């Protein structure tokens, strides 16, 4: 089965991306992985989860945790409504928390209203920005306090190298980042790192770096009044032409036209 790397946009202020989705019966997502920890709460329906090759059926009222860089996909067994939380692992580095741990949902946590913060999350985050910020960090606290299960095995530690490299890229993507500089920092030969990167992400280093740059640039395009040139240079593109070329490849319009069309919609 083919799989792909999903790039998720988060930041330290709001380190969780939340989705409220409904899926039809027999719908199957493509196998994928990402650096973020993913938590899925099944509001109604049921689904088969496949996480690093392990199959499990999750029913309404249950929650499943997908650890960082775990390959996973779901098959929905009936019309199913889910809440998905994608938690940035950058928090663990920012606050010097252990990064060599895994998380799992434990049966005893279904008691004593432990799930309430997940169940009522959509209503809580609508109140104001402060409540949204606090609620996100409360979910991290619940995960760290109640769901840690074990330190990583040697196999998972090899995943951790890729996770650290992806984090390094995300933190320094706007700089003149090169494969050679990453290889030196993480003690690889450039050719070895190039092969490992392609094996784990199914993208070349340059393709991944450009995707990260484009994701960050897109946010500024839609949420700020910066000029297109300022956005391009702020996010690591060497010139306006290289940004416009990549943007058009993905969004099929020049960034100025795209911004104007959506803002006038």
N, C-alpha and C positions, 0 to 999 in steps of 0.2 A: 504494500500500500504506500502510495506517495504521501509525503507529509511536508509541512512547511513551517517556517518560523514566523510567528505573529509578533509585530512590533506594537507595543502598547504605550500610549502617551500619558505619563503621570508626572507629578512634581512633588516636592517635599510638603508644600502646604496642603495639597489635596492628593495624597498618594494612592488613592483607591479609585479605579474606574468601575462604575456600576452599570449593569445592563438589566433591563426588565424585558424578557423575551417570551414569546409563545411559539411553539412548533407543532406542525402536523404529525400525525401518526406515521411511523416508519421513516421520518426524516433523519438523515445521517449527515453529520458534519465531517469535513475532511480532517484527517489526523494532523495535528499541529503541536507546537510547543512554544513556550515563551519564557522569558526570564522572570516574569511575575508569578507569585503564588496565586492560584485561582481557587475561589470558594464558590460552590454552586448549591443553592437551596432550592429544592423542588416544591413549588407552591401547590401545584396540582399535577396529576398524571404520574408517569413513571418513565425511567430511561435506563438503558444499559450503558455503563461507563467502561471504557477500556483505557487503563492508565498504565503505561509501561508494560503492556502485555497482559495485565490482570483485569479480568472481567468481573463486574459487580452490578447488580440491579439496585437502583435507588428509587424509593417510592416517595409519594407526597409527604411532606413534613420532615424529610430527611435531608441531610447536608453531606456533601463530599468535598474533600480538600485535595487539590492537585498541586503537588510541590513544584517549585521552580525547575524549569527545563525538562519536566516529565512529558513524554509524548502521550497524547491523549485524544480521544474522540468519543462522541456519544451517539447512541441510536435511540430515538424516542419511540416508545412502545405504544403510545396512545397520544392524543392531543395533550401537550405538556406545557406548563407555564413554569418558568424558572427565573430566579434572581442570580445573577453572576457578579461576583466581586473579584476584581483583579488587583492584587496588592503589590506595590512596588517593593522590590528587595533592597532598594537603596536605603530605606529606613534602617535596616540592620547595620549597614556600614556607617551611616550618619551618627547613630547613637551607640556605636561600638558593641552591638549585640552579637551573640554567636551566630555564625553563618553556616556552620557545619552540622545543622540539625534538620530533621524532617518533621512534618506535622501530619496528624491524622485525626479524624473525628472519632471520639470514644463514646461508647453506648451510654455511659452514665451522664453524659452531657445533655442528653435529651430530657433530663429531669430539671426541675427547679427553674423553669423559664430561661434556661441558658440561651436558647435560640431567639429570644425576643428582639435583641438588637439587630439581628439579621432580618427577621420577619417584618419589623416596623421601620426598617431603614429607609424605604422610599418616602414615607411621611416625614421622618425626622429631618432628612437632608433638605426638605423643601422650606423649612422654617427660616433660617438665615445662615450666612456664611460661617459664623462662629460655631453654631450647632453642627454644621456639616463637618467642619474641621475637627471638632472634639469627637464626634461620633466615629470618624475614620480611625482616629488613634485609639479609641476604645476597642474597636475590632482587632487592631493589632495586639492590644494588651490581652484580650481574650485568647487569641491564637497562641501567643507566647506563653501565657500562664497555664493554659489548660490543654493544649493540643500537641505539645512537643512529644515526640515518641522515641527518637534515637539519633545518635550522631551518624553521619553519612558513612556508607561503606566505601571501599576503594573505588568501586564503579561510580558511585555518586560523586565522589571527590573529583573524578575526572570531568564530570559534568560541571563541577564547581569552578574549574579553570575557565571553561567557556563562559560561565556566568560572570566571573570576575572580568573577563575580557570585554564582554558586552556592556558591563557597567562602566568600565574604563572608557569605552567608546561613547556611551551616553553622557558621561560627565565632561568629555573633552572633544566632542564631535565638531565644535565650532573652531577648533584650533587646526593647525597643519598636521593632522594625524596621519601616520603612514603605517603600513604593514611592518616595515622594518623597525620602527620605534616600538611598536607593540611587541614584536618578537623579542627584541632586546629586553624589554621590561619583564616579560613573562618567561624568559629563558628558553625560547624556541629558535630554531633556524627559520628564517622567513618562509622557505619552501614548506617546511613541516607545519608551520602555523597556517599557511594558506590552504594546505590539504585538510587540516583538522577543521578549519573554519567552514570550508565548503561542505565537508562531511556532516557537520552538526547543524548548519543553518540552511544548506542548499542554496546559498548565495556566496559570491566572492566577497572578500573584505570590502572592496570598493563599492559593490552593489549595496551591501548592508549599510555602510557609512552614509551613502547618498540617501538611502531610505530614511535613516534617522534624521539627517539634516532636513529632508523634505517634510517630515512629520512636524518638526519644530517650526519650520518656516510657515507651514500651512496654518498653524495656530496663530502666528502673528499676522498673517495675511487676513484672517477672518476676524481677529479680535483687537487689532490696533490700527492706527492710521499711519504707520511707518510707510515710507515709499518702498516700492518693489526692490530697488537697489539696496536700501538699508537692510531690508529683510534678508536678501541674498547674502550680503557681506556679514551680517550678524550671525548667520548660521553656517558659516564655513565654506560657502560657495566662492570660488575665486573671482567670479565676475557675474554680471547680470545674465549674460548669454547662457552660461552653463546651468543656472537656476531655471531660466525660462525653458530651456530645452527639456530638462528632466520633468518639470511641472507639466508641460504639454504632453509628454509621453504618458503620464499617469492620468491627468485630468482632461486631456484632449482640448485644452484651451490655454491661451496665455494667461498668466496669473492676474494681470490687470483686468482682462475681460471677465475672468471667472469671479473675481472679487466684486466687480461692478454688477454683474448679473445677479449674484446671490444677495447683495445688499439692496438691490432694487426690487427683489422678488416680493 
